Amino acid sequence: MIQDIAEFLSGKGLKVCTYQTAKPDVVFELGKKKVAVEVETGKILKKDKVKMKNKVQLLKRDYDSWFFVMTDPNNARKYKEFGKTIDKRGLANYLKKLLKNVSS
């Protein structure tokens, strides 16, 4: 899913980076803003809520905008308390809307 998101965004002419470290899964520039995407399965919240809170603090500190993409839509509701959460079924429409708002 991470690669699909990166390919979609780079296909729209955006500068995109992917990471496999503590950084977000996908980072891209939208205008002058840095946007982060965290792809989540739901496991981190079940295993370590403190780690999740730390991740959110870093996202808020380092990026102008960010959101979670849930691979399992059943977990989306639990993640919404931490920040903007999109399940994979609505991701394409969300990204298109996001890109349209910037180009308008």
Sequence and secondary structure as in RCSB ss.txt:
>XXXX:A:sequence
MIQDIAEFLSGKGLKVCTYQTAKPDVVFELGKKKVAVEVETGKILKKDKVKMKNKVQLLKRDYDSWFFVMTDPNN
ARKYKEFGKTIDKRGLANYLKKLLKNVSS
>XXXX:A:secstr
 HHHHHHHHHHTT  EEE SSSS SEEEEETTEEEEEEEE SHHHHH HHHHHHHHHHHHHH SEEEEEESSGGG
HHHHTTTS EEEGGGHHHHHHHHHHHHH 
